[in-house]
Every structure is written in structure tokens, then in C-alpha cells.
Amino acid sequence: MTRSVRHNPDASRYELVENGTVVGVADYRLDGNVATFPHTEIVAHRRGDGLGAELVRAALDDTRARGRRVVARCWYVAEFVDEHPEYTDLLA
């Protein structure tokens, strides 16, 4: 099984891809150097497998690498940042 997270800037989202199929997305809106994450979703039959954390971690790492800040409107992204203080510096 191969799984990766790819940035899809044309759709303004990060996609978690497993064996060629998108199984999760983290949408964002960009305003200057601030990425607002309003929605994250994992396909229903894969929830509870830790995929959301994998997706959000990769999205936040990429956002940091691009020198951007984050607004966590999505409850899952906000909860992830609360539980992983190494990402609090990203909050706008």
C-alpha cells in the first residue's frame, strides 16, 4: 500500500492519496501569507485509522516550509494544533 500527501494548489487543498485514490482532503483559502483551513475530511470507511493526523501534519509542515501562517477554522486542525504544541507557532 502506498500513501502520500500531495499539495493541489489549483483546488486549494492537500490530498491524502492511497494507492492512487484520494481518501482525504484538507481545504484551505490563501490570503497573502495566511492559509485558513476551513474543512478537513477523510472518507467514511477510513476514519479512525489516523489518516486525518497524517494529512494535517503534512499540510502544516508544507505550510511552514512555504513561510505561511495558519488560521484553524476546521475543528480537526484546531484540535491537532492543540495536541501538538510544536505547531502553535504557525497560528496567525
C-alpha positions as CSV (number, residue, x, y, z in Angstrom):
1,M,0.0,0.0,0.0
2,T,1.4,3.4,-0.9
3,R,0.1,6.5,0.7
4,S,1.2,10.1,0.3
5,V,0.0,13.7,0.8
6,R,0.1,16.0,-2.2
7,H,-0.5,19.7,-2.5
8,N,-3.1,20.6,-5.1
9,P,-2.9,24.4,-5.4
10,D,-5.4,24.5,-8.3
11,A,-8.0,23.1,-5.9
12,S,-6.6,24.9,-2.8
13,R,-6.3,21.7,-0.9
14,Y,-4.0,19.0,0.3
15,E,-4.9,15.5,-0.7
16,L,-4.1,12.2,1.1
17,V,-3.7,9.6,-1.7
18,E,-3.7,5.9,-1.1
19,N,-3.0,3.5,-4.0
20,G,-3.9,6.3,-6.4
21,T,-7.2,7.1,-4.7
22,V,-7.9,10.3,-2.8
23,V,-9.0,9.3,0.7
24,G,-8.8,12.6,2.4
25,V,-8.6,16.3,1.8
26,A,-7.7,19.4,3.8
27,D,-9.1,22.5,2.1
28,Y,-7.5,25.9,2.6
29,R,-8.0,29.5,1.5
30,L,-5.0,31.7,1.0
31,D,-4.9,35.4,1.9
32,G,-1.4,36.7,1.5
33,N,0.8,34.6,3.7
34,V,-2.1,33.2,5.8
35,A,-3.7,29.8,5.0
36,T,-7.1,29.4,6.5
37,F,-8.1,25.7,6.9
38,P,-12.0,25.6,7.0
39,H,-12.5,21.9,6.3
40,T,-10.8,18.5,6.5
41,E,-12.4,15.2,5.6
42,I,-11.4,11.6,5.4
43,V,-13.6,9.1,3.5
44,A,-16.1,7.5,5.9
45,H,-14.8,3.9,5.8
46,R,-11.2,5.0,6.7
47,R,-12.0,7.3,9.6
48,G,-10.3,6.3,12.9
49,D,-7.2,5.0,11.2
50,G,-5.0,8.0,11.9
51,L,-5.3,9.3,8.4
52,G,-6.5,12.8,9.5
53,A,-3.5,13.3,11.6
54,E,-1.2,12.2,8.8
55,L,-2.9,14.6,6.4
56,V,-3.0,17.6,8.7
57,R,0.7,17.1,9.8
58,A,1.8,17.1,6.2
59,A,-0.3,20.1,5.3
60,L,1.0,22.1,8.3
61,D,4.6,21.1,7.5
62,D,4.2,22.2,3.9
63,T,2.6,25.5,5.1
64,R,5.5,26.1,7.4
65,A,8.0,25.3,4.6
66,R,6.3,28.0,2.5
67,G,6.7,30.6,5.2
68,R,2.9,30.9,5.8
69,R,0.8,31.2,8.9
70,V,-2.4,29.3,9.7
71,V,-5.9,30.0,10.8
72,A,-7.5,26.8,12.0
73,R,-11.2,27.2,11.3
74,C,-11.7,23.4,10.9
75,W,-12.2,21.8,14.3
76,Y,-9.9,18.9,13.5
77,V,-7.0,21.2,12.5
78,A,-7.5,23.3,15.7
79,E,-7.6,20.2,17.8
80,F,-4.5,18.8,16.1
81,V,-2.6,22.0,16.8
82,D,-3.8,22.0,20.5
83,E,-2.5,18.4,20.9
84,H,0.8,19.1,19.1
85,P,2.3,22.3,20.5
86,E,5.2,22.2,18.0
87,Y,2.7,23.7,15.5
88,T,1.3,26.6,17.7
89,D,3.9,28.9,16.2
90,L,2.1,28.7,12.9
91,L,-1.1,30.2,14.2
92,A,-1.8,33.7,12.8
